[in-house]
Amino acid sequence: MTLEEFFNLNPYSLDCQAKEKALKDNLLDLTCYHYEKCPEYKKILDKLCFQPSKIKSVSDLPFIPARLFKNYELRSVEKEKIVKTLTSSGTSGQAVSKIFLDANNVKNQTKTLNEIVSSFIGKQRLPLLLLDTELIKKDRTMYSARGAGIIGFSIFGRDSTYALDNEMNIDVDKVVQFFEKYHNEPVLMFGYTYMIWQFIVRVLEEKGLKFNAQNAVLFHIGGWKKLKDQAVDALEFNRRVQGVLGNVKVYNYYGMVEQLGSVFVECEHGHMHCSNYSDVIIRRSKDFSEAAIGERGLIEVASVLPTSYPGHLILTEDEGAVLGVDDCPCGRKGKYFKIFGRIKNAEIRGCSDTYEKR
Amino acid sequence: MTNEEKYINAFVQAFEIDTDKAKTLEFQAIPAWDSVGHMGLIAQLEEAFDIMMEPDDIVDLSSFEKGKEILKKYNVEF
């Protein structure tokens, strides 16, 4: 299936069988494309004895570890075509990943994110409260994954308002004004999990302040490691967010700088879902074979979007388990899964986890 | 101002370029028209024509010419 054909479908419409076929063809084509265009990638695949004729399923396709993007500049288009270089959120002392995007790749990422998010909130652009600072305006050609996430999300909103100032203090007056201005209509919020926890929830609780959103939707992303250290799980997070912000429907999503656009969103039943554009394959760490449903292993992520860099099949350093296929009570087709978090000894690298307290 | 003038003016304002440059412009062709600049352009267009564009159309607006086509959906005639 071509990308254009994917765009014509509801993003959660393909069942397991139809999707396996569509993805296998598409990802195999992408693999061959990157093999031709990216010499470093070719070297890796040659080492892995890649043979297109032997690929029978998505799980047969060769994958590369995410950290290769830290060690090598992997690119499948000429340098002149690159319009944006994204860097992963590494804390100081850690190497950062570099992801090279051309104009077409940027456009497809935005388009896909739009398809996925609007399937949750509709096509109406809602007033948007960004639970972050306006840091994205600082550097334009080399921005971090965090900035890219904010910009990518802002097409779903209007009257974008930043809740935090440059010092990460909540601008209470501004937020009050925002909720007052839109008290009669649904509003949208976006932010990074740990930032929301640290600079919104905890601060408001300490100040004893509460906002009274009537009808809000919050999308958040960025890793749970720091919250786990504080023994905060998703239910607790949602409860405390609602405690300080009001009536908010909270959606967590999972994504990475290597595969922006084709994100995984948690449904109302607490399951992370693969859309038509992406898939997860859980692999056993001892031999990288595919784990059974319910079995814990390393998460490999697949996406049909990466064309300017060979990031379509990546082994992450996160652990997860597939919970089921096609039968989530929310009605979305495809695999749904659970994330346990980063494997031990892996680097810390979630967008919000790398925020260092000063 | 005619709609044509308003339309060109939105590009000129958003990207600080001259009129001739605006008329042949495409997404990412100049550093100013990146994803950040794109939202600035959309804000200019929405204000100039008093419209609110759908996310699909925001994504599809990838060149000066394409934008004119899209604005027709919002009853902006050129």
Chai-1 contact restraints between the chains, C-beta under 6 A:
chainA,res_idxA,chainB,res_idxB,connection_type,confidence,min_distance_angstrom,max_distance_angstrom,comment,restraint_id
A,V83,B,Q28,contact,1.0,0.0,6.0,A-B,restraint_1
A,A103,B,F27,contact,1.0,0.0,6.0,A-B,restraint_2
A,A103,B,Q28,contact,1.0,0.0,6.0,A-B,restraint_3
A,T110,B,V59,contact,1.0,0.0,6.0,A-B,restraint_4
A,K111,B,V59,contact,1.0,0.0,6.0,A-B,restraint_5
A,N114,B,P55,contact,1.0,0.0,6.0,A-B,restraint_6
A,N114,B,V59,contact,1.0,0.0,6.0,A-B,restraint_7
A,K123,B,E54,contact,1.0,0.0,6.0,A-B,restraint_8
A,R140,B,D34,contact,1.0,0.0,6.0,A-B,restraint_9
A,R140,B,V36,contact,1.0,0.0,6.0,A-B,restraint_10
A,I151,B,S35,contact,1.0,0.0,6.0,A-B,restraint_11
A,I151,B,V36,contact,1.0,0.0,6.0,A-B,restraint_12
A,S154,B,M39,contact,1.0,0.0,6.0,A-B,restraint_13
A,I155,B,P55,contact,1.0,0.0,6.0,A-B,restraint_14
A,I155,B,I58,contact,1.0,0.0,6.0,A-B,restraint_15
A,F156,B,P55,contact,1.0,0.0,6.0,A-B,restraint_16
